[in-house]
Structures are given as C-alpha cells and as structure tokens.
Amino acid sequence: MARERRLFSEEFKREAVKLVGQPGASKAGIARDLGVGANLLERWCREANVNGQVGGGEKVCAQEYERMRRELAKVETERDILEKALGYFAADLK
C-alpha cells in the first residue's frame, strides 16, 4: 500500500524554518518534534534562503556574533575610561 502524501501549509513551513534559526536548535530534533523528515525540513530551509525569508542558523549566528562584537567593544571602552579615572583619583591620594 502506498502512503498518502501529506501537504503542509506555507505558514507551517515558515514556522518550522524559524525554529531552525533559534540558537541551540538542531534540524534533526525539530524535524522529529514536528513529525517531518529531516531532509524535508532541510529543503524548506534552502527554499526559504532562496526566497529571502528567515534562513537557517548561519544567518542568526552571524547576527549574534556582530551584536556580541559591538557589545564587547562598548564594554572595553567603558573599562578603559574607568581605569583612567581610577588612575586620576589615585594620583590625588598621594
């Protein structure tokens, strides 16, 4: 007996691709939770990237890396300012 082909709505596919984009998410685990094949989920992710929709984890990782890099630069600047202020006030105590 042949299995009947399941059809998934576009909204379901978009939500599945968004789940893949979450930090720490694995495609295999998400596919298992949703009851779809890992290869099918992979194809949806590729199609979403071609159409310019939310992509896989690579795009999310790059954005998170840039955000963390900017935050680190800000914290380093604040640290340098505090070190200079500490040196200024320590000189007054002598």
MODELLER restraints for C-alpha pairs under 7 A, 6 or more apart:
rsr = mdl.restraints
at = mdl.atoms
rsr.add(forms.Gaussian(group=physical.xy_distance, feature=features.Distance(at['CA:13:A'], at['CA:44:A']), mean=6.63, stdev=0.5))
rsr.add(forms.Gaussian(group=physical.xy_distance, feature=features.Distance(at['CA:17:A'], at['CA:44:A']), mean=6.88, stdev=0.5))
rsr.add(forms.Gaussian(group=physical.xy_distance, feature=features.Distance(at['CA:17:A'], at['CA:45:A']), mean=5.68, stdev=0.5))
rsr.add(forms.Gaussian(group=physical.xy_distance, feature=features.Distance(at['CA:17:A'], at['CA:55:A']), mean=6.86, stdev=0.5))
rsr.add(forms.Gaussian(group=physical.xy_distance, feature=features.Distance(at['CA:17:A'], at['CA:56:A']), mean=6.91, stdev=0.5))
rsr.add(forms.Gaussian(group=physical.xy_distance, feature=features.Distance(at['CA:18:A'], at['CA:54:A']), mean=6.42, stdev=0.5))
rsr.add(forms.Gaussian(group=physical.xy_distance, feature=features.Distance(at['CA:20:A'], at['CA:26:A']), mean=6.56, stdev=0.5))
rsr.add(forms.Gaussian(group=physical.xy_distance, feature=features.Distance(at['CA:20:A'], at['CA:27:A']), mean=5.95, stdev=0.5))
rsr.add(forms.Gaussian(group=physical.xy_distance, feature=features.Distance(at['CA:20:A'], at['CA:56:A']), mean=5.97, stdev=0.5))
rsr.add(forms.Gaussian(group=physical.xy_distance, feature=features.Distance(at['CA:20:A'], at['CA:57:A']), mean=6.45, stdev=0.5))
rsr.add(forms.Gaussian(group=physical.xy_distance, feature=features.Distance(at['CA:21:A'], at['CA:55:A']), mean=6.61, stdev=0.5))
rsr.add(forms.Gaussian(group=physical.xy_distance, feature=features.Distance(at['CA:21:A'], at['CA:56:A']), mean=4.92, stdev=0.5))
rsr.add(forms.Gaussian(group=physical.xy_distance, feature=features.Distance(at['CA:21:A'], at['CA:57:A']), mean=4.48, stdev=0.5))
rsr.add(forms.Gaussian(group=physical.xy_distance, feature=features.Distance(at['CA:21:A'], at['CA:60:A']), mean=6.23, stdev=0.5))
rsr.add(forms.Gaussian(group=physical.xy_distance, feature=features.Distance(at['CA:22:A'], at['CA:57:A']), mean=6.90, stdev=0.5))
rsr.add(forms.Gaussian(group=physical.xy_distance, feature=features.Distance(at['CA:27:A'], at['CA:38:A']), mean=6.50, stdev=0.5))
rsr.add(forms.Gaussian(group=physical.xy_distance, feature=features.Distance(at['CA:28:A'], at['CA:38:A']), mean=5.44, stdev=0.5))
rsr.add(forms.Gaussian(group=physical.xy_distance, feature=features.Distance(at['CA:31:A'], at['CA:37:A']), mean=5.76, stdev=0.5))
rsr.add(forms.Gaussian(group=physical.xy_distance, feature=features.Distance(at['CA:31:A'], at['CA:38:A']), mean=5.28, stdev=0.5))
rsr.add(forms.Gaussian(group=physical.xy_distance, feature=features.Distance(at['CA:31:A'], at['CA:41:A']), mean=6.38, stdev=0.5))
rsr.add(forms.Gaussian(group=physical.xy_distance, feature=features.Distance(at['CA:45:A'], at['CA:55:A']), mean=6.19, stdev=0.5))
rsr.add(forms.Gaussian(group=physical.xy_distance, feature=features.Distance(at['CA:45:A'], at['CA:56:A']), mean=6.16, stdev=0.5))
rsr.add(forms.Gaussian(group=physical.xy_distance, feature=features.Distance(at['CA:48:A'], at['CA:54:A']), mean=6.45, stdev=0.5))
rsr.add(forms.Gaussian(group=physical.xy_distance, feature=features.Distance(at['CA:48:A'], at['CA:55:A']), mean=6.00, stdev=0.5))
rsr.add(forms.Gaussian(group=physical.xy_distance, feature=features.Distance(at['CA:49:A'], at['CA:55:A']), mean=5.04, stdev=0.5))
